[in-house]
Amino acid sequence: MERARRIVLVGSGSVGASFAFAALNQDICDELVMIDLNKEKVSADANDMQDGLANFKSRVKVWDGDYADCKEADIVVICAGIAQRPGQTRLDLINTNLKIIKSITHDVVNSGFEGIFLVASNPVDILSYAVWKFSGFPKERVIGSGTSLDTARLRYQLSKRFNISPRAINACVFGEHGDSEFVAWSIAKVAGVSLTKLGGQNQVSPEELQAIYESTRDAAYKIIQAKGATYYGVAMALTRICKAILSDELELLMLSTRLEGEYGHNDVYISVPCIVGRTGITSILTPELSSAEMAQFNQSVKVLKENNPLI
């Protein structure tokens, strides 16, 4: 009998609970275990979601558990840590969240876990590096959500501009999931046509591209300012990544992973195009970037290395 597909969520705050809800609605796993220091809340979250599943023909089991449940898990999704507040950058969260992540990683590994870590806690690139470092796992099995959400935001912005489905947009956000991220406009395409070669009413000026980039980069700040936190978008991005893993889709996603010579860099977690499937990240793609984009990539690497106390 085939073993149940199990996801363990660590951290049932706004992001974690939203991810659990999204994952259950998309029916991507057989078992969802929720772990949080607030035992009363996480138990209520699990019961609330299990009650809702009774409305569907779903056999997914949801419960609040502990780290022992990680032993049989396929994926451990980490959403724990202090959240970004209005006026803060993601890098402002490093010191506190590093301590939290270290403790979580040790507890998960000590359970006998042999699956894939998916990290969403911010700053996600540095904390993904920390999980890799503390766990001793191969980099392919420690994945950061990276710029997967930023890329979705970008494609949505472009879909509005061109009045076309986001699925017809091939454009990516590279680098840090943060202020040094950038759009690789030189390789962006709309319905298979290079963005730089579009003519007529579809032609876009450098000023318009810059505005779209800034809107993408700063989207989280605006949401945080308005309602205190972002959680639905990243929850859906995490669900998409988990689905690609559990269904062995070998999907191309913008994820944070450790470079080993790609684009001339080593020993840094940063977002690049990754193929992801049942064993984690199976390969990294390195499309050619323009000289200006390479300078932006180098700057993003510099920011992440300078702010990572583990390097």
C-alpha angles and dihedrals in degrees: 000000000000115000117249116260104244130192120188116202118203111198120032099200123122094299096041096047091046090051091050091051093048093046092051093048091053092046094224098150142031098224131030119188120190123204126186139150088238096074094180095053097043091049090052091047092052093047092046092053094043089053090053093052089065087077091065138051088255125143094188113132118214125189142153107249144157138250093281086072089065092073093078096035125119093199134019110200114201116206097148125121141072114311128237112265130205109289094019127113120217089251090063089071097060106103099045096041094047090063091048093047093049092055093046094048093052092049092049094047092046089058089067093254113173101172135090128299115219112191123200102157115112139284076037099184094053094041091049088054088050093052090049091049097044096041100047088220121144112266091245089069097047109071130177120209085229117163095343089113093041089053091051089051091050094050090049091052091049093045089058091048094051098031092234136120115279086234088068091057119091105188130128141200112222133194133020119010087238145051097325095056118118142190118245095222092170091071099034117121137189114206088341095309120115111253090227092057099051114120140189117022090348093061112112127204124227088248092056092048090051091052091051090049093050091048089052095045095046098040093103093052092054093048092047091049091051102042108007101252147023118236117133096065096048090043090058091045090053090048090053091051093048091049091052090052100044094043092044090231097162085219125177110240136160102249137161112251138154114271120224102184099323110141087359096293136115140189100019132109110226138145119272132146108290134183108223131190144137095316094045123251107006098181144354121229121213110195112188113268127203119256090255091050092049088054089053091048091051090050091051090052089049092052092050095046094046091052098043110095091192094065 
